[in-house]
Amino acid sequence: MARTSKHSGAKFANGNYKSYQKRYDSSKLQIKKRSALNKENRKRGTYGNGDGKDVSHKKNGKTFLEKASKNRARKGRA
């Protein structure tokens, strides 16, 4: 019997990536982190203007602007 899923598309190693990601992204901690970064992006004038920049964190906790592709490629490695 074939396994059914409410999500279409590619399957990932754990088989329920979309469900897991939805739950993770809606957690109070992630919402707080995301809203803080969005606020900083707005403050710096780079939110939604298409310049390809993200607010990134340094190891000392300070923030700076960086190309979105570099910032997101480093995800998980501090």
mmJSON file of the N, C-alpha and C atoms, coordinates in Angstrom:
{"data_MODEL":{"atom_site":{
"group_PDB":["ATOM","ATOM","ATOM","ATOM","ATOM","ATOM","ATOM","ATOM","ATOM","ATOM","ATOM","ATOM","ATOM","ATOM","ATOM","ATOM","ATOM","ATOM","ATOM","ATOM","ATOM","ATOM","ATOM","ATOM","ATOM","ATOM","ATOM","ATOM","ATOM","ATOM","ATOM","ATOM","ATOM","ATOM","ATOM","ATOM","ATOM","ATOM","ATOM","ATOM","ATOM","ATOM","ATOM","ATOM","ATOM","ATOM","ATOM","ATOM","ATOM","ATOM","ATOM","ATOM","ATOM","ATOM","ATOM","ATOM","ATOM","ATOM","ATOM","ATOM","ATOM","ATOM","ATOM","ATOM","ATOM","ATOM","ATOM","ATOM","ATOM","ATOM","ATOM","ATOM","ATOM","ATOM","ATOM","ATOM","ATOM","ATOM","ATOM","ATOM","ATOM","ATOM","ATOM","ATOM","ATOM","ATOM","ATOM","ATOM","ATOM","ATOM","ATOM","ATOM","ATOM","ATOM","ATOM","ATOM","ATOM","ATOM","ATOM","ATOM","ATOM","ATOM","ATOM","ATOM","ATOM","ATOM","ATOM","ATOM","ATOM","ATOM","ATOM","ATOM","ATOM","ATOM","ATOM","ATOM","ATOM","ATOM","ATOM","ATOM","ATOM","ATOM","ATOM","ATOM","ATOM","ATOM","ATOM","ATOM","ATOM","ATOM","ATOM","ATOM","ATOM","ATOM","ATOM","ATOM","ATOM","ATOM","ATOM","ATOM","ATOM","ATOM","ATOM","ATOM","ATOM","ATOM","ATOM","ATOM","ATOM","ATOM","ATOM","ATOM","ATOM","ATOM","ATOM","ATOM","ATOM","ATOM","ATOM","ATOM","ATOM","ATOM","ATOM","ATOM","ATOM","ATOM","ATOM","ATOM","ATOM","ATOM","ATOM","ATOM","ATOM","ATOM","ATOM","ATOM","ATOM","ATOM","ATOM","ATOM","ATOM","ATOM","ATOM","ATOM","ATOM","ATOM","ATOM","ATOM","ATOM","ATOM","ATOM","ATOM","ATOM","ATOM","ATOM","ATOM","ATOM","ATOM","ATOM","ATOM","ATOM","ATOM","ATOM","ATOM","ATOM","ATOM","ATOM","ATOM","ATOM","ATOM","ATOM","ATOM","ATOM","ATOM","ATOM","ATOM","ATOM","ATOM","ATOM","ATOM","ATOM","ATOM","ATOM","ATOM","ATOM","ATOM","ATOM","ATOM","ATOM","ATOM","ATOM","ATOM","ATOM","ATOM"],
"id":[1,2,3,4,5,6,7,8,9,10,11,12,13,14,15,16,17,18,19,20,21,22,23,24,25,26,27,28,29,30,31,32,33,34,35,36,37,38,39,40,41,42,43,44,45,46,47,48,49,50,51,52,53,54,55,56,57,58,59,60,61,62,63,64,65,66,67,68,69,70,71,72,73,74,75,76,77,78,79,80,81,82,83,84,85,86,87,88,89,90,91,92,93,94,95,96,97,98,99,100,101,102,103,104,105,106,107,108,109,110,111,112,113,114,115,116,117,118,119,120,121,122,123,124,125,126,127,128,129,130,131,132,133,134,135,136,137,138,139,140,141,142,143,144,145,146,147,148,149,150,151,152,153,154,155,156,157,158,159,160,161,162,163,164,165,166,167,168,169,170,171,172,173,174,175,176,177,178,179,180,181,182,183,184,185,186,187,188,189,190,191,192,193,194,195,196,197,198,199,200,201,202,203,204,205,206,207,208,209,210,211,212,213,214,215,216,217,218,219,220,221,222,223,224,225,226,227,228,229,230,231,232,233,234],
"type_symbol":["N","C","C","N","C","C","N","C","C","N","C","C","N","C","C","N","C","C","N","C","C","N","C","C","N","C","C","N","C","C","N","C","C","N","C","C","N","C","C","N","C","C","N","C","C","N","C","C","N","C","C","N","C","C","N","C","C","N","C","C","N","C","C","N","C","C","N","C","C","N","C","C","N","C","C","N","C","C","N","C","C","N","C","C","N","C","C","N","C","C","N","C","C","N","C","C","N","C","C","N","C","C","N","C","C","N","C","C","N","C","C","N","C","C","N","C","C","N","C","C","N","C","C","N","C","C","N","C","C","N","C","C","N","C","C","N","C","C","N","C","C","N","C","C","N","C","C","N","C","C","N","C","C","N","C","C","N","C","C","N","C","C","N","C","C","N","C","C","N","C","C","N","C","C","N","C","C","N","C","C","N","C","C","N","C","C","N","C","C","N","C","C","N","C","C","N","C","C","N","C","C","N","C","C","N","C","C","N","C","C","N","C","C","N","C","C","N","C","C","N","C","C","N","C","C","N","C","C","N","C","C","N","C","C"],
"label_atom_id":["N","CA","C","N","CA","C","N","CA","C","N","CA","C","N","CA","C","N","CA","C","N","CA","C","N","CA","C","N","CA","C","N","CA","C","N","CA","C","N","CA","C","N","CA","C","N","CA","C","N","CA","C","N","CA","C","N","CA","C","N","CA","C","N","CA","C","N","CA","C","N","CA","C","N","CA","C","N","CA","C","N","CA","C","N","CA","C","N","CA","C","N","CA","C","N","CA","C","N","CA","C","N","CA","C","N","CA","C","N","CA","C","N","CA","C","N","CA","C","N","CA","C","N","CA","C","N","CA","C","N","CA","C","N","CA","C","N","CA","C","N","CA","C","N","CA","C","N","CA","C","N","CA","C","N","CA","C","N","CA","C","N","CA","C","N","CA","C","N","CA","C","N","CA","C","N","CA","C","N","CA","C","N","CA","C","N","CA","C","N","CA","C","N","CA","C","N","CA","C","N","CA","C","N","CA","C","N","CA","C","N","CA","C","N","CA","C","N","CA","C","N","CA","C","N","CA","C","N","CA","C","N","CA","C","N","CA","C","N","CA","C","N","CA","C","N","CA","C","N","CA","C","N","CA","C","N","CA","C","N","CA","C","N","CA","C","N","CA","C","N","CA","C"],
"label_alt_id":[null,null,null,null,null,null,null,null,null,null,null,null,null,null,null,null,null,null,null,null,null,null,null,null,null,null,null,null,null,null,null,null,null,null,null,null,null,null,null,null,null,null,null,null,null,null,null,null,null,null,null,null,null,null,null,null,null,null,null,null,null,null,null,null,null,null,null,null,null,null,null,null,null,null,null,null,null,null,null,null,null,null,null,null,null,null,null,null,null,null,null,null,null,null,null,null,null,null,null,null,null,null,null,null,null,null,null,null,null,null,null,null,null,null,null,null,null,null,null,null,null,null,null,null,null,null,null,null,null,null,null,null,null,null,null,null,null,null,null,null,null,null,null,null,null,null,null,null,null,null,null,null,null,null,null,null,null,null,null,null,null,null,null,null,null,null,null,null,null,null,null,null,null,null,null,null,null,null,null,null,null,null,null,null,null,null,null,null,null,null,null,null,null,null,null,null,null,null,null,null,null,null,null,null,null,null,null,null,null,null,null,null,null,null,null,null,null,null,null,null,null,null,null,null,null,null,null,null,null,null,null,null,null,null],
"label_comp_id":["MET","MET","MET","ALA","ALA","ALA","ARG","ARG","ARG","THR","THR","THR","SER","SER","SER","LYS","LYS","LYS","HIS","HIS","HIS","SER","SER","SER","GLY","GLY","GLY","ALA","ALA","ALA","LYS","LYS","LYS","PHE","PHE","PHE","ALA","ALA","ALA","ASN","ASN","ASN","GLY","GLY","GLY","ASN","ASN","ASN","TYR","TYR","TYR","LYS","LYS","LYS","SER","SER","SER","TYR","TYR","TYR","GLN","GLN","GLN","LYS","LYS","LYS","ARG","ARG","ARG","TYR","TYR","TYR","ASP","ASP","ASP","SER","SER","SER","SER","SER","SER","LYS","LYS","LYS","LEU","LEU","LEU","GLN","GLN","GLN","ILE","ILE","ILE","LYS","LYS","LYS","LYS","LYS","LYS","ARG","ARG","ARG","SER","SER","SER","ALA","ALA","ALA","LEU","LEU","LEU","ASN","ASN","ASN","LYS","LYS","LYS","GLU","GLU","GLU","ASN","ASN","ASN","ARG","ARG","ARG","LYS","LYS","LYS","ARG","ARG","ARG","GLY","GLY","GLY","THR","THR","THR","TYR","TYR","TYR","GLY","GLY","GLY","ASN","ASN","ASN","GLY","GLY","GLY","ASP","ASP","ASP","GLY","GLY","GLY","LYS","LYS","LYS","ASP","ASP","ASP","VAL","VAL","VAL","SER","SER","SER","HIS","HIS","HIS","LYS","LYS","LYS","LYS","LYS","LYS","ASN","ASN","ASN","GLY","GLY","GLY","LYS","LYS","LYS","THR","THR","THR","PHE","PHE","PHE","LEU","LEU","LEU","GLU","GLU","GLU","LYS","LYS","LYS","ALA","ALA","ALA","SER","SER","SER","LYS","LYS","LYS","ASN","ASN","ASN","ARG","ARG","ARG","ALA","ALA","ALA","ARG","ARG","ARG","LYS","LYS","LYS","GLY","GLY","GLY","ARG","ARG","ARG","ALA","ALA","ALA"],
"label_asym_id":["A","A","A","A","A","A","A","A","A","A","A","A","A","A","A","A","A","A","A","A","A","A","A","A","A","A","A","A","A","A","A","A","A","A","A","A","A","A","A","A","A","A","A","A","A","A","A","A","A","A","A","A","A","A","A","A","A","A","A","A","A","A","A","A","A","A","A","A","A","A","A","A","A","A","A","A","A","A","A","A","A","A","A","A","A","A","A","A","A","A","A","A","A","A","A","A","A","A","A","A","A","A","A","A","A","A","A","A","A","A","A","A","A","A","A","A","A","A","A","A","A","A","A","A","A","A","A","A","A","A","A","A","A","A","A","A","A","A","A","A","A","A","A","A","A","A","A","A","A","A","A","A","A","A","A","A","A","A","A","A","A","A","A","A","A","A","A","A","A","A","A","A","A","A","A","A","A","A","A","A","A","A","A","A","A","A","A","A","A","A","A","A","A","A","A","A","A","A","A","A","A","A","A","A","A","A","A","A","A","A","A","A","A","A","A","A","A","A","A","A","A","A","A","A","A","A","A","A","A","A","A","A","A","A"],
"label_entity_id":["1","1","1","1","1","1","1","1","1","1","1","1","1","1","1","1","1","1","1","1","1","1","1","1","1","1","1","1","1","1","1","1","1","1","1","1","1","1","1","1","1","1","1","1","1","1","1","1","1","1","1","1","1","1","1","1","1","1","1","1","1","1","1","1","1","1","1","1","1","1","1","1","1","1","1","1","1","1","1","1","1","1","1","1","1","1","1","1","1","1","1","1","1","1","1","1","1","1","1","1","1","1","1","1","1","1","1","1","1","1","1","1","1","1","1","1","1","1","1","1","1","1","1","1","1","1","1","1","1","1","1","1","1","1","1","1","1","1","1","1","1","1","1","1","1","1","1","1","1","1","1","1","1","1","1","1","1","1","1","1","1","1","1","1","1","1","1","1","1","1","1","1","1","1","1","1","1","1","1","1","1","1","1","1","1","1","1","1","1","1","1","1","1","1","1","1","1","1","1","1","1","1","1","1","1","1","1","1","1","1","1","1","1","1","1","1","1","1","1","1","1","1","1","1","1","1","1","1","1","1","1","1","1","1"],
"label_seq_id":[1,1,1,2,2,2,3,3,3,4,4,4,5,5,5,6,6,6,7,7,7,8,8,8,9,9,9,10,10,10,11,11,11,12,12,12,13,13,13,14,14,14,15,15,15,16,16,16,17,17,17,18,18,18,19,19,19,20,20,20,21,21,21,22,22,22,23,23,23,24,24,24,25,25,25,26,26,26,27,27,27,28,28,28,29,29,29,30,30,30,31,31,31,32,32,32,33,33,33,34,34,34,35,35,35,36,36,36,37,37,37,38,38,38,39,39,39,40,40,40,41,41,41,42,42,42,43,43,43,44,44,44,45,45,45,46,46,46,47,47,47,48,48,48,49,49,49,50,50,50,51,51,51,52,52,52,53,53,53,54,54,54,55,55,55,56,56,56,57,57,57,58,58,58,59,59,59,60,60,60,61,61,61,62,62,62,63,63,63,64,64,64,65,65,65,66,66,66,67,67,67,68,68,68,69,69,69,70,70,70,71,71,71,72,72,72,73,73,73,74,74,74,75,75,75,76,76,76,77,77,77,78,78,78],
"pdbx_PDB_ins_code":[null,null,null,null,null,null,null,null,null,null,null,null,null,null,null,null,null,null,null,null,null,null,null,null,null,null,null,null,null,null,null,null,null,null,null,null,null,null,null,null,null,null,null,null,null,null,null,null,null,null,null,null,null,null,null,null,null,null,null,null,null,null,null,null,null,null,null,null,null,null,null,null,null,null,null,null,null,null,null,null,null,null,null,null,null,null,null,null,null,null,null,null,null,null,null,null,null,null,null,null,null,null,null,null,null,null,null,null,null,null,null,null,null,null,null,null,null,null,null,null,null,null,null,null,null,null,null,null,null,null,null,null,null,null,null,null,null,null,null,null,null,null,null,null,null,null,null,null,null,null,null,null,null,null,null,null,null,null,null,null,null,null,null,null,null,null,null,null,null,null,null,null,null,null,null,null,null,null,null,null,null,null,null,null,null,null,null,null,null,null,null,null,null,null,null,null,null,null,null,null,null,null,null,null,null,null,null,null,null,null,null,null,null,null,null,null,null,null,null,null,null,null,null,null,null,null,null,null,null,null,null,null,null,null],
"Cartn_x":[0.83,0.0,0.88,0.593,1.399,1.119,2.157,2.028,1.481,0.503,-0.074,0.402,0.431,0.867,0.019,-0.177,-0.935,-0.059,1.231,2.164,2.648,2.653,3.175,4.6,5.312,6.664,7.707,8.937,10.07,9.979,10.39,10.461,11.887,12.011,13.316,13.598,14.793,15.241,14.286,13.745,12.857,11.407,11.094,9.782,8.685,8.915,7.877,8.486,9.376,10.115,9.183,8.176,7.295,6.51,6.035,5.291,6.206,7.4,8.371,8.734,9.004,9.418,8.309,7.074,5.935,5.817,5.974,5.897,7.053,8.254,9.448,9.338,8.92,8.822,7.741,6.748,5.674,5.926,7.087,7.389,7.642,7.358,7.493,8.916,9.915,11.308,11.646,11.232,11.528,10.79,9.562,8.816,9.525,10.002,10.71,12.003,12.77,14.023,13.756,12.766,12.453,11.955,11.108,10.586,11.693,12.651,13.77,14.638,14.889,15.696,14.954,13.648,12.855,12.856,12.767,12.795,14.126,15.213,16.541,16.694,16.151,16.176,15.428,14.272,13.501,14.273,14.888,15.658,16.806,17.425,18.555,18.109,16.808,16.273,16.461,16.7,16.951,15.819,14.795,13.689,12.796,12.704,11.784,12.182,13.409,13.785,14.515,14.711,15.293,16.788,17.491,18.936,19.728,19.065,19.736,20.535,20.303,21.045,20.177,20.845,20.225,21.004,20.351,21.06,21.634,22.926,23.61,24.199,24.496,25.071,26.55,27.312,28.704,28.742,29.879,29.983,29.813,30.158,30.021,28.592,27.662,26.265,25.84,26.787,26.442,25.927,25.247,24.685,25.321,25.297,25.812,25.083,25.159,24.518,25.432,24.842,25.601,24.705,25.321,24.542,23.717,22.451,21.536,22.036,22.605,23.057,24.171,25.087,26.163,25.629,24.752,24.187,23.403,22.594,21.754,22.522,23.593,24.404,25.147,25.412,26.169,25.271,23.965,22.996,23.46,23.462,23.864,25.332,26.107,27.53,27.755,28.165,28.35,29.734],
"Cartn_y":[-1.169,0.0,1.24,2.167,3.385,4.323,4.983,5.948,7.254,7.813,9.076,10.22,11.389,12.573,13.749,14.699,15.887,16.9,16.611,17.494,16.826,17.588,17.039,17.547,16.967,17.411,16.456,16.93,16.092,15.677,14.48,13.981,14.166,14.44,14.606,13.401,13.342,12.172,11.797,12.787,12.443,12.259,12.496,12.207,13.19,14.078,15.036,16.43,16.784,18.043,19.248,19.307,20.476,20.621,19.526,19.569,20.019,19.468,19.836,21.315,21.78,23.165,24.133,23.805,24.648,24.778,23.689,23.703,24.501,24.316,25.021,26.525,26.919,28.341,29.057,28.336,28.972,28.974,28.458,28.462,29.894,30.149,31.501,32.033,31.195,31.633,32.062,31.262,31.601,32.861,33.032,34.243,35.456,35.334,36.439,36.784,35.753,35.98,36.63,36.089,36.593,38.029,38.351,39.714,40.69,40.27,41.145,41.456,40.438,40.663,41.521,41.31,42.144,43.592,43.798,45.152,45.826,45.087,45.63,45.936,45.074,45.318,46.593,46.811,48.032,49.259,49.139,50.244,50.649,49.67,49.937,50.277,50.218,50.603,49.575,48.329,47.31,46.288,46.416,45.449,45.682,44.69,44.728,45.633,46.142,47.03,46.307,44.999,44.207,44.358,44.851,45.034,43.754,42.684,41.402,41.325,42.237,42.255,41.715,41.077,40.594,41.14,41.225,41.517,40.195,40.178,38.976,39.213,38.143,38.255,37.912,38.688,38.344,37.463,36.862,35.986,36.745,38.044,38.836,39.33,38.997,39.354,40.589,41.348,42.531,42.123,43.052,42.755,43.627,43.135,43.873,43.408,44.202,43.837,42.941,41.933,40.957,40.459,40.018,39.435,38.278,38.252,37.23,35.829,35.649,34.316,33.802,34.676,34.253,33.985,34.855,34.716,33.413,33.102,31.905,30.636,30.733,29.553,29.084,29.999,29.704,29.17,29.082,28.689,27.424,27.47,26.319,26.338,27.155,27.281,28.7,28.84,30.185,30.723],
"Cartn_z":[0.0,0.0,0.0,-0.881,-0.994,0.168,0.589,1.676,1.127,1.795,1.334,2.22,1.64,2.361,1.929,2.837,2.465,1.742,1.604,0.901,-0.375,-1.453,-2.707,-2.897,-3.798,-4.086,-3.556,-3.536,-3.146,-1.681,-1.404,-0.037,0.468,1.732,2.34,3.216,3.754,4.493,5.619,6.32,7.428,6.985,5.735,5.19,5.531,6.497,6.853,7.012,6.134,6.229,6.29,5.415,5.373,6.668,7.2,8.458,9.583,9.625,10.653,10.54,9.324,9.117,9.499,9.177,9.524,11.037,11.744,13.208,13.804,13.256,13.744,13.506,12.297,11.956,12.756,13.242,14.0,15.501,15.94,17.373,17.847,19.106,19.662,19.515,19.715,19.61,18.182,17.191,15.796,15.353,15.806,15.471,16.05,17.28,17.935,17.183,16.795,16.052,14.701,13.977,12.648,12.706,13.686,13.788,14.168,14.987,15.352,14.126,13.293,12.095,11.077,10.947,10.042,10.508,11.806,12.371,12.063,12.224,11.933,10.447,9.582,8.142,7.787,8.418,8.167,8.638,9.804,10.373,9.443,8.829,7.927,6.512,6.253,4.953,3.864,4.225,3.221,3.12,3.96,3.947,2.74,1.859,0.739,-0.411,-0.441,-1.542,-2.666,-2.544,-3.62,-3.794,-2.774,-2.904,-2.653,-2.226,-2.018,-0.739,0.202,1.463,2.592,3.551,4.775,5.958,7.098,8.332,8.813,9.081,9.511,10.895,11.606,12.944,12.943,13.703,13.959,15.203,15.49,16.656,17.962,17.964,19.187,19.401,18.494,18.651,17.887,17.348,16.578,15.204,14.537,13.226,12.156,10.922,9.778,8.529,7.467,6.207,5.398,4.784,4.006,2.88,1.776,0.691,1.241,0.836,1.337,1.018,-0.165,-0.565,0.348,0.743,1.648,3.047,3.511,4.851,4.967,3.996,4.069,3.762,3.011,2.71,3.952,4.869,6.073,7.168,6.921,7.937,8.656,9.973,10.751,11.144,10.482,10.838,11.34,12.574,13.154,12.938],
"occupancy":[1.0,1.0,1.0,1.0,1.0,1.0,1.0,1.0,1.0,1.0,1.0,1.0,1.0,1.0,1.0,1.0,1.0,1.0,1.0,1.0,1.0,1.0,1.0,1.0,1.0,1.0,1.0,1.0,1.0,1.0,1.0,1.0,1.0,1.0,1.0,1.0,1.0,1.0,1.0,1.0,1.0,1.0,1.0,1.0,1.0,1.0,1.0,1.0,1.0,1.0,1.0,1.0,1.0,1.0,1.0,1.0,1.0,1.0,1.0,1.0,1.0,1.0,1.0,1.0,1.0,1.0,1.0,1.0,1.0,1.0,1.0,1.0,1.0,1.0,1.0,1.0,1.0,1.0,1.0,1.0,1.0,1.0,1.0,1.0,1.0,1.0,1.0,1.0,1.0,1.0,1.0,1.0,1.0,1.0,1.0,1.0,1.0,1.0,1.0,1.0,1.0,1.0,1.0,1.0,1.0,1.0,1.0,1.0,1.0,1.0,1.0,1.0,1.0,1.0,1.0,1.0,1.0,1.0,1.0,1.0,1.0,1.0,1.0,1.0,1.0,1.0,1.0,1.0,1.0,1.0,1.0,1.0,1.0,1.0,1.0,1.0,1.0,1.0,1.0,1.0,1.0,1.0,1.0,1.0,1.0,1.0,1.0,1.0,1.0,1.0,1.0,1.0,1.0,1.0,1.0,1.0,1.0,1.0,1.0,1.0,1.0,1.0,1.0,1.0,1.0,1.0,1.0,1.0,1.0,1.0,1.0,1.0,1.0,1.0,1.0,1.0,1.0,1.0,1.0,1.0,1.0,1.0,1.0,1.0,1.0,1.0,1.0,1.0,1.0,1.0,1.0,1.0,1.0,1.0,1.0,1.0,1.0,1.0,1.0,1.0,1.0,1.0,1.0,1.0,1.0,1.0,1.0,1.0,1.0,1.0,1.0,1.0,1.0,1.0,1.0,1.0,1.0,1.0,1.0,1.0,1.0,1.0,1.0,1.0,1.0,1.0,1.0,1.0,1.0,1.0,1.0,1.0,1.0,1.0],
"B_iso_or_equiv":[0.0,0.0,0.0,0.0,0.0,0.0,0.0,0.0,0.0,0.0,0.0,0.0,0.0,0.0,0.0,0.0,0.0,0.0,0.0,0.0,0.0,0.0,0.0,0.0,0.0,0.0,0.0,0.0,0.0,0.0,0.0,0.0,0.0,0.0,0.0,0.0,0.0,0.0,0.0,0.0,0.0,0.0,0.0,0.0,0.0,0.0,0.0,0.0,0.0,0.0,0.0,0.0,0.0,0.0,0.0,0.0,0.0,0.0,0.0,0.0,0.0,0.0,0.0,0.0,0.0,0.0,0.0,0.0,0.0,0.0,0.0,0.0,0.0,0.0,0.0,0.0,0.0,0.0,0.0,0.0,0.0,0.0,0.0,0.0,0.0,0.0,0.0,0.0,0.0,0.0,0.0,0.0,0.0,0.0,0.0,0.0,0.0,0.0,0.0,0.0,0.0,0.0,0.0,0.0,0.0,0.0,0.0,0.0,0.0,0.0,0.0,0.0,0.0,0.0,0.0,0.0,0.0,0.0,0.0,0.0,0.0,0.0,0.0,0.0,0.0,0.0,0.0,0.0,0.0,0.0,0.0,0.0,0.0,0.0,0.0,0.0,0.0,0.0,0.0,0.0,0.0,0.0,0.0,0.0,0.0,0.0,0.0,0.0,0.0,0.0,0.0,0.0,0.0,0.0,0.0,0.0,0.0,0.0,0.0,0.0,0.0,0.0,0.0,0.0,0.0,0.0,0.0,0.0,0.0,0.0,0.0,0.0,0.0,0.0,0.0,0.0,0.0,0.0,0.0,0.0,0.0,0.0,0.0,0.0,0.0,0.0,0.0,0.0,0.0,0.0,0.0,0.0,0.0,0.0,0.0,0.0,0.0,0.0,0.0,0.0,0.0,0.0,0.0,0.0,0.0,0.0,0.0,0.0,0.0,0.0,0.0,0.0,0.0,0.0,0.0,0.0,0.0,0.0,0.0,0.0,0.0,0.0,0.0,0.0,0.0,0.0,0.0,0.0,0.0,0.0,0.0,0.0,0.0,0.0],
"pdbx_formal_charge":[null,null,null,null,null,null,null,null,null,null,null,null,null,null,null,null,null,null,null,null,null,null,null,null,null,null,null,null,null,null,null,null,null,null,null,null,null,null,null,null,null,null,null,null,null,null,null,null,null,null,null,null,null,null,null,null,null,null,null,null,null,null,null,null,null,null,null,null,null,null,null,null,null,null,null,null,null,null,null,null,null,null,null,null,null,null,null,null,null,null,null,null,null,null,null,null,null,null,null,null,null,null,null,null,null,null,null,null,null,null,null,null,null,null,null,null,null,null,null,null,null,null,null,null,null,null,null,null,null,null,null,null,null,null,null,null,null,null,null,null,null,null,null,null,null,null,null,null,null,null,null,null,null,null,null,null,null,null,null,null,null,null,null,null,null,null,null,null,null,null,null,null,null,null,null,null,null,null,null,null,null,null,null,null,null,null,null,null,null,null,null,null,null,null,null,null,null,null,null,null,null,null,null,null,null,null,null,null,null,null,null,null,null,null,null,null,null,null,null,null,null,null,null,null,null,null,null,null,null,null,null,null,null,null],
"auth_seq_id":[1,1,1,2,2,2,3,3,3,4,4,4,5,5,5,6,6,6,7,7,7,8,8,8,9,9,9,10,10,10,11,11,11,12,12,12,13,13,13,14,14,14,15,15,15,16,16,16,17,17,17,18,18,18,19,19,19,20,20,20,21,21,21,22,22,22,23,23,23,24,24,24,25,25,25,26,26,26,27,27,27,28,28,28,29,29,29,30,30,30,31,31,31,32,32,32,33,33,33,34,34,34,35,35,35,36,36,36,37,37,37,38,38,38,39,39,39,40,40,40,41,41,41,42,42,42,43,43,43,44,44,44,45,45,45,46,46,46,47,47,47,48,48,48,49,49,49,50,50,50,51,51,51,52,52,52,53,53,53,54,54,54,55,55,55,56,56,56,57,57,57,58,58,58,59,59,59,60,60,60,61,61,61,62,62,62,63,63,63,64,64,64,65,65,65,66,66,66,67,67,67,68,68,68,69,69,69,70,70,70,71,71,71,72,72,72,73,73,73,74,74,74,75,75,75,76,76,76,77,77,77,78,78,78],
"auth_comp_id":["MET","MET","MET","ALA","ALA","ALA","ARG","ARG","ARG","THR","THR","THR","SER","SER","SER","LYS","LYS","LYS","HIS","HIS","HIS","SER","SER","SER","GLY","GLY","GLY","ALA","ALA","ALA","LYS","LYS","LYS","PHE","PHE","PHE","ALA","ALA","ALA","ASN","ASN","ASN","GLY","GLY","GLY","ASN","ASN","ASN","TYR","TYR","TYR","LYS","LYS","LYS","SER","SER","SER","TYR","TYR","TYR","GLN","GLN","GLN","LYS","LYS","LYS","ARG","ARG","ARG","TYR","TYR","TYR","ASP","ASP","ASP","SER","SER","SER","SER","SER","SER","LYS","LYS","LYS","LEU","LEU","LEU","GLN","GLN","GLN","ILE","ILE","ILE","LYS","LYS","LYS","LYS","LYS","LYS","ARG","ARG","ARG","SER","SER","SER","ALA","ALA","ALA","LEU","LEU","LEU","ASN","ASN","ASN","LYS","LYS","LYS","GLU","GLU","GLU","ASN","ASN","ASN","ARG","ARG","ARG","LYS","LYS","LYS","ARG","ARG","ARG","GLY","GLY","GLY","THR","THR","THR","TYR","TYR","TYR","GLY","GLY","GLY","ASN","ASN","ASN","GLY","GLY","GLY","ASP","ASP","ASP","GLY","GLY","GLY","LYS","LYS","LYS","ASP","ASP","ASP","VAL","VAL","VAL","SER","SER","SER","HIS","HIS","HIS","LYS","LYS","LYS","LYS","LYS","LYS","ASN","ASN","ASN","GLY","GLY","GLY","LYS","LYS","LYS","THR","THR","THR","PHE","PHE","PHE","LEU","LEU","LEU","GLU","GLU","GLU","LYS","LYS","LYS","ALA","ALA","ALA","SER","SER","SER","LYS","LYS","LYS","ASN","ASN","ASN","ARG","ARG","ARG","ALA","ALA","ALA","ARG","ARG","ARG","LYS","LYS","LYS","GLY","GLY","GLY","ARG","ARG","ARG","ALA","ALA","ALA"],
"auth_asym_id":["A","A","A","A","A","A","A","A","A","A","A","A","A","A","A","A","A","A","A","A","A","A","A","A","A","A","A","A","A","A","A","A","A","A","A","A","A","A","A","A","A","A","A","A","A","A","A","A","A","A","A","A","A","A","A","A","A","A","A","A","A","A","A","A","A","A","A","A","A","A","A","A","A","A","A","A","A","A","A","A","A","A","A","A","A","A","A","A","A","A","A","A","A","A","A","A","A","A","A","A","A","A","A","A","A","A","A","A","A","A","A","A","A","A","A","A","A","A","A","A","A","A","A","A","A","A","A","A","A","A","A","A","A","A","A","A","A","A","A","A","A","A","A","A","A","A","A","A","A","A","A","A","A","A","A","A","A","A","A","A","A","A","A","A","A","A","A","A","A","A","A","A","A","A","A","A","A","A","A","A","A","A","A","A","A","A","A","A","A","A","A","A","A","A","A","A","A","A","A","A","A","A","A","A","A","A","A","A","A","A","A","A","A","A","A","A","A","A","A","A","A","A","A","A","A","A","A","A","A","A","A","A","A","A"],
"auth_atom_id":["N","CA","C","N","CA","C","N","CA","C","N","CA","C","N","CA","C","N","CA","C","N","CA","C","N","CA","C","N","CA","C","N","CA","C","N","CA","C","N","CA","C","N","CA","C","N","CA","C","N","CA","C","N","CA","C","N","CA","C","N","CA","C","N","CA","C","N","CA","C","N","CA","C","N","CA","C","N","CA","C","N","CA","C","N","CA","C","N","CA","C","N","CA","C","N","CA","C","N","CA","C","N","CA","C","N","CA","C","N","CA","C","N","CA","C","N","CA","C","N","CA","C","N","CA","C","N","CA","C","N","CA","C","N","CA","C","N","CA","C","N","CA","C","N","CA","C","N","CA","C","N","CA","C","N","CA","C","N","CA","C","N","CA","C","N","CA","C","N","CA","C","N","CA","C","N","CA","C","N","CA","C","N","CA","C","N","CA","C","N","CA","C","N","CA","C","N","CA","C","N","CA","C","N","CA","C","N","CA","C","N","CA","C","N","CA","C","N","CA","C","N","CA","C","N","CA","C","N","CA","C","N","CA","C","N","CA","C","N","CA","C","N","CA","C","N","CA","C","N","CA","C","N","CA","C","N","CA","C","N","CA","C","N","CA","C","N","CA","C","N","CA","C"],
"pdbx_PDB_model_num":[1,1,1,1,1,1,1,1,1,1,1,1,1,1,1,1,1,1,1,1,1,1,1,1,1,1,1,1,1,1,1,1,1,1,1,1,1,1,1,1,1,1,1,1,1,1,1,1,1,1,1,1,1,1,1,1,1,1,1,1,1,1,1,1,1,1,1,1,1,1,1,1,1,1,1,1,1,1,1,1,1,1,1,1,1,1,1,1,1,1,1,1,1,1,1,1,1,1,1,1,1,1,1,1,1,1,1,1,1,1,1,1,1,1,1,1,1,1,1,1,1,1,1,1,1,1,1,1,1,1,1,1,1,1,1,1,1,1,1,1,1,1,1,1,1,1,1,1,1,1,1,1,1,1,1,1,1,1,1,1,1,1,1,1,1,1,1,1,1,1,1,1,1,1,1,1,1,1,1,1,1,1,1,1,1,1,1,1,1,1,1,1,1,1,1,1,1,1,1,1,1,1,1,1,1,1,1,1,1,1,1,1,1,1,1,1,1,1,1,1,1,1,1,1,1,1,1,1,1,1,1,1,1,1]
}}}
